[in-house]
Amino acid sequence: MTKQIWLNLPVKEVARSKAFFAKIGFSFNEQYATPQSTCLSVGATHFAVMLFEEAIFEGFVRNKITDTQSSSEVLISIDAESREEVDEFAKKVEKAGGIVFDKPAEIQGWMYGCGFADLDGHRWNMLYMDFSKMPKQ
């Protein structure tokens, strides 16, 4: 059915967003880059997160862009290998100008994570999951 999936997000300034994501450790797939877009390459599977300037994005969706200051349409989750990675990542986000809206903490007894907003207000979280502590059904 499909070979790959992309997540597309609107941003005000591609260069500014690219600098932010580079500072917090993301890499890029330049194959998909244009002057109005860039492509984050996320994780071992190189999941593509496309960042498009707002006008381009609106042309694709033929709809109004969500006001990320007052609502959220999606929460993008990324995994961590340890609690320490979550703690360090939260510091990088703040240093790069992002907002950590949920400080690193234990969640439901088996996860440890933090929530942050990027420069355009898109909400992300980073989670370390200890599956040995995950409740069983």
N, C-alpha and C positions, 0 to 999 in steps of 0.2 A: 504494500500500500504506500508507505512513505520511506524515504531513505534518510531524511534528516528533518529535524524540527528547529525552528528559530523562534525566539521571543523578540518582539519588536517594541521598542519604547521611544516615546517622543522626548527630545531634549531641547533646551533653549539654544545652547551653543555646543556643537560637537567637539571642538577643540578643548573647551573647558571641561567637558565631561570626560573626554579621553584622558586628560591630565589627571583628573581626580581618580579614575579607575586604575591608572598606571601607578599612582602613589600608594594605593591600597593593595597592589600586588596582582592585578589582572593582566593577562596578556591579550594580544589582538591578532585577528586574522585579517591581514591587509588585503587579501584577495577580494574581500567584499567592501573595502573602503572606497568612499567617494568624497568629494568636498562637503557633502551634506550628510554623511553617515560614517559610522565606524562599526566594527564588529568585535565585541568581547568574545574571547575563546575561554569557556569556563569548564574547569575540571578535566578529568582524564579522558572523557568522551568528546571534549572540545565543543560542548554545547554552545551554540551561537546566540548571543544576545546582541541584536542590532540596535544601535542608537541612531535615530533619525531626527534631523531638525524638525521642529513642530509643523511647519507648513508642508513638508514632504509627507510626514506621518498622517496629517489630516487628509491629504489627498488620497492616501491608501484606504483609510477607514471610512471616509465619507461621513464623519461624525465628529462631534465636539470632543476635544481632549479633556479628560478628567482633571479637575482642580485638585492636585495632590496635597494642597494645604488643608483641604476640608474633607476629602474622601479618598478611599483607596479602592482600586479595582483588582489588585493582585498583590500577593506577598511572595517574593522570590526568595527561595531558601537555598543555601549552599552549605555543604558539610565541612566539618573540621576534623582533624585527626586527634585533637586533644583539647582539654579545657584551656591550656596555656595558649593554644593557637587562637581560640576565641578571644581571650583577654588581650593578646597582642593585636589582633585584627581590630578590635574596638578602639584601641589607641591610635592605630593607623587611620581609621575612618575619621576620628575627631581631628587629628593633625592635618589631614587632607581637606578639611572643611565640611565634612558630612556631619550629620546629627545622629548620635546614638540615643534613640528614644527609649530603648529598653536595655539597661546596663547588663553586663554578663551576670548570669544567675542560673541556678538549677531550675529545671522545668519538669514537673510531673515525676520527679524522682529518678529519671533515667536519661534525661537530656540536660545539656548545659549550653546556653546560647545567649546571644544578644541580638537586638533589632536595631537597624539603622536606616536612615533616609539618605539617598544620594543628593547631589546638588539640585536635582529637579524634583525632589520630594518622593521619588519612587521608593517603596518600602521593601527592605531586604532583611533576612535574618541569617545568621551563621549558627549552626548547631553541631555540637559534638554529641553523638548518641552512643550510650553504653548499652548495647543490646542485651547484655547479661542481666541487666536490671529492668528490662522492659516487661511490663505486666503481660502475662499470658492469658489467652481467652479461655 
